[in-house]
Amino acid sequence: MKKLLAGAAMALMAVTGTASADGHANYPERPIMMMVSYGAGGATDFQARIVTMTAGNEDALGMPIAILNKPGAGGRVGWNWLATQAEADGYTLGAYNIPHFIAQSIKGGVEYSAESFEPIANWGADPAVFVVGKDSEFNSMNDVVEFAKANPGKLTFSGAGLFVGHHIAALQLEKASGAKLAYIPNNKGGAGAMKAVIAGEVMGGVNNLSDAFRAREAGNVKILGVFDLERNDFLPDVPTLKEQGYEIDNASVNFRGVMVPKGTPQGIIDKLAATVPTMFENGRVAGKMKAGGSPMHIMTRDEVLEMWAAREETLKELLAGL
């Protein structure tokens, strides 16, 4: 019996020794922060607060996740900070937006690329849409394009920044329609861009479907087209740009998820990659996302790695042509 007990003790020591050698067996041991590169109230912030709300549950991470907003320059301020200044210790996560940070790294002038981060999981896929104020004379994308062709450079419309999904959608529209447009990036992100449309500061805007859905529900805007391959279940009455005669694909669809800085210990990455998708699948999370008009698209770490690589190839071709 003593030999049995001694053997069991040695086996237990071997297991616990391995865990403590990794140093992350008890992760997380304190609350976690997640940086969002856009302002409070925009789609990314709104959704990030929902998808992390169950983090403190015992069947999740057992510790809450607090949101830190670092907006500016279409996401560049926050992602530069995450890539160059944030601790790679598992207690600083970041929300990613694709195609945004990949497109920005391709165009240059930033301190990050896809190699600067490690994806954890994807929670959503939010198409861009074209919106106008509720009292606008425009009722279709053809109305918009006809005005733009008759008045080159005078159709002002807002978006969340340069080389974000909104800007890519705008570039595609300009190329597909042959019209000269005046895209105005808003330094307050999607929320600021939507406010500019509602206030009549611009004639229209390219924004996230989720932001536009809430604004239409409030009676503030009309949505004229979706930049995707198919109509969206949240807006079954709104045709795609392709349906309206413009050869535009889904390159501007905004994928959102969680990532960590490169250099985060693999044990922590593995723990997060195993746990975070289950947080996204929580029924309360799904219900709140649906109520907010926020399309979910859950992907694992491996699936996100594939998506990042595919989007980088697509964007290199697209941006070279634009």
Summary of the structure (lengths in Angstrom):
residues: 322
radius of gyration: 22.0
end to end distance: 76.1
largest distance: 92.9
contacts: 1150
relative contact order: 0.18
helix: 43%
strand: 20%
